[in-house]
Amino acid sequence: MKPKILWLPRYRGLDEMIERKYNIISRLDKESSCSLILFNGTHFEENMFEELLRFYVDGQAGLEDVFSRIRKHYNRVIRSLDQESEDLKEFISKNLNRLEKLIHQKVSEPEVCVRDQLQSIQLLMGSKIAFAMLELADWTWMDSAELFRIDSDEIRHKPTEEEIQMALKEVIEGKRCKVMPVLTQSGIISTADGNIVVFKLEDEIMDAAKKAKIEIVKV
């Protein structure tokens, strides 16, 4: 049976994903050979984090207010899920604390490195919420940095289509991921020396999957 990847597009926000929960689950039930779900984030959360980055880089006084709005947003989303899962609450709290620590650090890293860290936190929290929202009992959530790696240790080396194709095949075939099926994030990649980089890889993933004979199903 031809392997399939379920593609969660970039929704307006997590609320829209919650509203479309049953459409996603219904489509997933029809795709028996689907073993990987790629979460692509949302425009609303992405914009919030972009605002946070701007305030951080410019040293603006409203940084704390922006972060406070982000914290309230995620806490509200968790409440809307009516989840009793302490694991989810702890995960979100841990990453919000990580985010708060990051924006209070005075680092000499270029802006793009800070952006990678912020985007990775945004995608990690969003995908964990999506996993809880979909209630995928037989699935596993994973950090894509553990699944998708590139050999280069250059901080901003964008993976080639061939590298993505190989990574997808290794995950699907179980050579890199022993636990399937999996929901993970699109765009977070780890490098040879452990750096995390984040790219928008929609086109590259689509092309690589096609060449690897992996069908992508959009929801």
C-alpha positions in Angstrom: 0.0 0.0 0.0 1.3 3.4 -1.0 2.6 5.3 2.1 0.8 8.6 2.8 1.4 11.8 4.7 -1.5 13.8 6.1 -0.8 17.5 5.6 -2.3 20.0 8.1 -2.2 23.3 6.2 -1.4 26.6 7.8 -4.8 27.4 9.4 -5.9 30.9 10.5 -5.4 29.9 14.1 -5.6 27.0 16.5 -9.3 27.8 17.0 -9.9 27.1 13.3 -8.2 23.7 13.7 -10.4 22.9 16.6 -13.5 23.8 14.6 -12.3 21.5 11.8 -11.4 18.6 14.1 -14.0 16.1 12.8 -13.2 16.9 9.2 -9.5 16.0 9.9 -10.4 12.9 11.8 -12.8 11.7 9.1 -10.2 12.1 6.4 -7.6 10.4 8.5 -9.9 7.4 9.1 -10.2 7.0 5.3 -6.4 7.0 4.8 -5.4 3.7 6.2 -1.8 3.9 4.9 -1.2 7.3 6.5 1.7 7.1 9.0 2.9 10.7 9.3 1.0 13.9 10.0 2.9 17.2 9.4 1.7 20.2 11.3 2.4 23.5 9.5 1.6 26.0 12.2 -1.0 28.8 12.0 -1.0 32.4 10.8 -2.3 33.8 14.0 0.3 32.2 16.3 3.0 33.0 13.7 2.1 36.7 13.7 2.1 36.8 17.5 5.6 35.4 17.6 6.7 37.8 14.8 5.5 40.7 17.0 7.4 39.2 19.9 10.6 39.0 17.8 10.2 42.6 16.7 9.8 43.9 20.2 12.8 41.8 21.4 15.1 42.9 18.6 14.1 46.6 18.9 14.3 46.5 22.7 10.8 48.0 23.0 9.2 48.5 26.4 6.0 46.5 25.4 7.8 43.2 25.2 6.3 41.9 28.5 2.8 42.8 27.3 3.3 40.9 24.1 4.5 37.8 26.0 1.6 38.1 28.4 -0.8 38.0 25.5 0.9 34.9 24.1 0.7 33.1 27.5 -3.0 34.0 27.9 -3.7 32.8 24.4 -2.3 29.3 24.9 -3.9 28.9 28.3 -7.2 29.8 26.8 -6.7 27.3 24.0 -6.0 24.6 26.5 -9.1 25.4 28.4 -11.2 25.3 25.2 -10.0 21.8 24.6 -11.5 20.7 27.9 -8.4 18.6 28.4 -7.6 17.0 31.8 -4.2 16.1 30.5 -1.5 17.3 33.0 1.1 16.3 30.4 -0.2 18.9 27.9 -0.5 21.6 30.5 3.0 20.9 31.7 4.4 20.8 28.2 2.9 24.2 27.3 4.0 25.7 30.6 7.5 24.4 30.1 7.8 25.9 26.7 6.2 29.2 27.8 8.9 29.4 30.5 11.5 28.6 27.9 10.1 31.4 25.8 10.2 33.8 28.7 13.8 33.0 29.5 14.8 33.4 25.8 13.4 36.9 25.5 15.1 38.0 28.7 18.5 36.9 27.5 20.8 39.5 26.1 22.5 37.4 23.4 24.9 38.3 20.6 23.3 35.8 18.2 22.0 37.2 14.9 18.3 37.8 14.7 17.7 34.8 12.5 19.0 32.4 15.2 16.6 33.9 17.7 13.8 33.6 15.1 14.6 29.9 14.7 14.2 29.4 18.5 10.9 31.3 18.7 9.4 29.6 15.6 10.4 26.1 16.9 8.6 26.9 20.2 5.6 28.1 18.4 5.4 24.9 16.2 6.1 22.6 19.1 3.3 24.0 21.2 0.9 24.1 18.3 1.5 20.6 17.2 1.2 19.3 20.8 -2.2 21.0 21.0 -3.2 19.6 17.7 -2.2 16.1 18.8 -4.3 16.5 22.0 -7.2 18.0 20.1 -7.4 15.2 17.6 -7.2 12.6 20.4 -5.1 10.2 18.3 -4.9 7.2 20.6 -2.8 5.0 18.4 -0.4 7.8 17.3 2.7 9.3 18.9 3.7 13.0 19.0 7.4 13.7 18.3 9.7 16.7 18.0 10.6 16.8 14.3 14.2 17.8 15.2 14.6 14.2 16.4 13.3 12.9 13.0 14.7 15.2 10.4 18.4 16.0 10.4 20.9 17.4 7.9 24.6 16.6 7.9 25.7 20.2 7.6 26.6 22.1 10.8 26.0 25.5 9.0 23.5 27.4 11.0 21.3 28.3 8.1 21.9 25.6 5.6 18.6 24.9 3.9 18.2 21.2 3.2 18.1 20.2 -0.4 15.1 18.3 -1.9 17.3 15.2 -2.0 18.0 15.5 1.8 14.3 15.9 2.5 13.4 13.0 0.3 15.9 10.8 2.1 14.7 11.9 5.5 11.1 11.3 4.6 11.8 7.8 3.3 13.9 6.9 6.4 11.1 8.0 8.7 8.3 6.3 6.7 10.3 3.1 6.4 11.2 3.0 10.1 14.9 3.4 9.7 14.9 6.7 11.6 11.7 6.4 13.6 10.9 3.2 15.4 7.5 4.4 16.6 4.8 4.9 14.0 2.4 6.5 13.2 3.6 10.0 14.2 2.4 13.6 14.3 5.2 16.1 14.1 6.1 19.6 12.8 7.0 20.6 9.3 10.1 22.8 9.0 12.0 22.1 12.2 15.3 20.4 11.3 18.4 19.6 13.4 21.9 20.0 12.1 25.0 17.8 12.7 26.1 19.8 15.7 22.7 20.0 17.3 21.5 23.4 16.1 17.8 23.8 15.4 16.8 25.6 12.1 13.3 26.3 11.0 12.3 26.8 7.3 9.0 26.9 5.4 9.5 23.8 3.4 6.0 23.2 1.9 7.1 23.1 -1.8 10.3 21.2 -1.0 8.4 18.6 1.0 5.7 18.2 -1.7 8.3 17.7 -4.4 10.5 15.4 -2.3 7.5 13.2 -1.3 6.4 12.9 -4.9 9.9 11.6 -5.9 9.9 9.3 -3.0 6.5 7.9 -4.1 4.9 9.1 -0.9 1.4 10.5 -1.4 0.5 13.7 0.5 -3.1 14.2 1.5 -4.2 17.7 2.3 -7.0 18.3 4.8 
